[in-house]
Amino acid sequence: EEILKTHIAHWWSPDGTRLAYATINASRVPTMEIPVYTGSLYPTVKTYHYPKAGMENPTISLHVIGLNGPTHDLEMTPPDDQRMRDYYITMVKWATSTKVAVNWLNRAQNVSILTLCDATTGVCTKKHEDESEGWLHRQNEEPIFSKDGRKFFFVRAIPQGGRGKFYHIAMSSSQPNSSSDNLQSITSGDWDVTKILAYDEKRHKIYFHSTEDLPRRRHLYSASTNGNFNRRCLSCDLIENCTYFSASFSHNLEYFLLTCEGPRVPMVTVHNTTDAQKIFELEVNENVQLAVNDRQMPKVEYMEIKIDDYKLPMQILKPATFSDTAHYPLLLVVDGTPGSQVVTERFDVTWESVMVSSHNAIVLKFDGRGSGFQGTKLLHEVKRRLGLLEEKDQLEAVRTMLKEHYIDKLRVGVFGKDYGGYLSTYMLPAGEENQVFACGAALSPLTDFKLYASAFSERYLGLHGIDNRAYEITKLAHRVSLLKEQTFLIIHATADEKIHFQHTADLITHLIRAKANYSLQIYPDESHYFSNAALEQHLYNSIVNFFVACFQVQDKLPIAPLKEEEDDD
């Protein structure tokens, strides 16, 4: 989950004659025990290997087995490099039926080596090496190969001036009788290529998605792979009120499927590659469109805030009936996982839309330092100090909103889940004497990075055991001691296998010590991803009800008469 980002660890060769598979040995990894309370007279326990920060990691090796003839199992040789003593395999992709591309990443996640391995001998040749002063981001992406496997395209971070590196397409071509490869950058600029989709050898074109228009948008582009690498946007102004796309190409690249993901109601169309002409509409989500037309959907606005040298994006959801003479509560929704992005132009209807449309709240989202798609300088700012800058930036966004006379300063809340739950808890005490937030909620919060997966924690805080200060500073225990009257709701499933209930249990011991005003809602024996819709409905009802109660206008009693009554006693 944390490394390959999929549960699949075997890969068929294009002609089906060979199978590459990963062997993961977790026998030396300490075990985690998860109690199961319901369904039997005595609770039982689920046990599985789970590497926490600084603990022994599983070892991984890659093998190829031929299915024609004698079944001969061959291990692909890892790079012979001192820095790769402990390594992860983050990507496996067949280039041809006998060659397989493998990306190896060291445990500290700041050096990666891309190799092309010969499935018949097990010998791996280094094709590219990456190093980072922060950490290496986007390590799962597959290169795209020409038919003969001699030319391939991959995304790498390339310096683009003051804002650090941005992700661009590099083309590597090997000459038949030469050991050295020719590496060229096909794209450049202070924007990111978010995905390479296809390579058309006949037309000498590569197709990809990028943020060239704006970080919050995704368009489909083509670029020439020869000459001056001319670039063209295929989806710009193609469909009205649509700026966020995802696409896929037919095998012969004559056609592409275009999914419009927003701001309008999503739709899927089929196009001709030559001129991008629409051939037909596959799905227009008519029923969704009718439902949306019948309802008062939130109004979406975008703003930019300047912090240090950065211009950072903010999204504001306002009720359809918004009037700037009224007073509205403000709800900040945070995610903030390094490299993530919450401000986009995708169509989205969630419990937050309910808060806006049914309960007249204003919802705020903001991508601060540590977020993705705005250069690696911004991304790597949070290295070894998670929480600190995100809190500063999110508060700056809230304070910007509090200057608006239509925001009720006494009714401000914050919500986050997972890493966002870490941040919402981190931020809740903000403002010390003039507390900013009246209430906050955290769903399955991460509370101590030492308790969390080694691959995640070590990527951002460094290897545990070498210098543990970053782990100490980022603990939520230090923050919750500052809580005053803020109401705080924690929600956690007890059988959460990703962010263990241990995180919440540990946090609560500190909340009790701090005499904090918290309540806890558990989902017995549920895992991190809820198993049915009824549970999800219950969950989002609880969150909505919590904020509705927090945002009720309190009739403030005049303070002076109370004092007199006390004197009479």
C-alpha positions, 0 to 999 in steps of 0.5 A: 500500500505504501510502496507499490500503491497496489495489492498486485505484485506479479506482472505478465510479459506482453506475450504471456510467456514469462511471469515476473513476481515479487517475493516479500519476506516479512519473517523478521518484521515485528507483528501487530495485533488487532483485537476482534471484539464481536462475533465470538464469546471471547475476543480474538486477535488478528496478527500481521507483520507491520514495519514501524519507523526504525524497525526491521523492514521486509526484504523484497526480491524480483524473480522471473519464471519462464512458462515455456519449457523447464520452469526456471526461476531467475532472480533479477540482480539488485543494483550493486551500490552501497546506498542500496543496502536496504531497498524498496522496489517501487515499479515493475514494467515489461519493456519487451517480452524479454526485458523488464524495467525495475525502479529500486529505491533506498530505504531513506528514499532519497536515491533511486535507480531505474534499471532494465533487466534481462529476463533471460539472464537476470542482469540489470543495466542502470538506465537512470539515477535520481537523487534528492535533498528532500525525498524522491516523490512519484516513484511508482510511475511506469515508463512508456517504451517503444516497440523495440524497447530501445527508446523510453519516456519517463517523468523526472524532476527537472530544475526550472529556476526559483521554484525548484524542480518540476516533473517533466518528460525525459526521453532516453534512447539507446544506440544499437552498438553503444553502452551510453544512452541519450537523454533529452527533456521533451517538456519544460516549464514551471508546471508538472506533467502529471501522467504520460499516457501513450507514445505514438511511434508512427506520428512521433508524438507523446500524449500526457496530462499536465498542469500547464494551464493551472495547478488545479486543472488537468488537460490533455496534451501532445508533444512531438518527440523529434525536432523542437518538441512542439506541444499542443493542448488537445482538451483546452476549450473542447468541452464547455465548463470542463477543465479537469480531464483524464484520458486513455488511448485505444491500442492503435492510438487512433482514438481516445476516451476523454473523461471530463471530471469537472467543474461540470457534471462528469461526462465521457466522450470518444474522440479521433486522435488526428483532430480531437473531433468528438465522435460520440458521447459515451456517458453524460450522467443525465440523472446526475445533471437533473439532480444537480439542476434541482438543487442549490449547489455550493458556489465555488470561488478561488483565491490566492494568498501570498506566503513567503515567496509563494502564491498559494491556492485557496478554494471557498465553497459558499451557499447558493443563497450567499449574501454578504450581509449575513453571518456564516460559520467557517469550516476548514477541511485539511488533508495536507499529506505531503504531495497531495492537492485539495484545491482542484476543479473536479466535480465533487459532492460530499458531506461538505456540500451538505454543510454548505447547502443545507447548513449554511456554512462556508467551507475552506480548502487550502494547499499550503507548503508541502502540497503537490504540483507547485514545484519541489521547493514548496513540497520539500519545505516540510521535510523533518518538520511535519505539521509546523508549516502546514499549521502556519499556512492553513491559519493564514488562510483562515485569518484571510477569511476572518477579515471578511465581515460575513464570517462569524469569528466565534463559529470556526471549525476544522476537520481532517482524516488520516494525515488530515486528522493529524493536522486538524488535531495539531491546529485545534489549540491555535491562537492560545488566548484568542482561540481560532477554532471553536471545535474540531474533528479528526477521523482515524488520525495519525498521532505519532509517526513512530507508531506509523509505517516505516516507509511513510514516516522515514520518507519525511522525518528521516531514518528513526534511530539515527536522529529522533528529534524530528519524531519527538517534535512532531508528536501530537502529545505536545499540542493537545496540552494546549487545548482549552474549551474547544470541543473535539471529536475523534472517530476511529475504527478499532480494527483499522489496519492502516492507522491503528487504533493505538494512535487514538488510544495514545492521544487520549491518554494525553487528552485526559491529562490536559482535561480536554473536552473530547468525545470518541466515537468508535466503529467496532471491528471495522477496518480503515476503509469502511465495508458498507454504505450504511456505515459510511452514512452513519459516519458522515451523519455524525460528522455533519451533526457534530459541526451543526451543533458546534455552529449553532448560534449561542445566545450569549448571556450578558456577563455583568448581571451574573457577577452581581448575583454572586455578590449577593450570595 
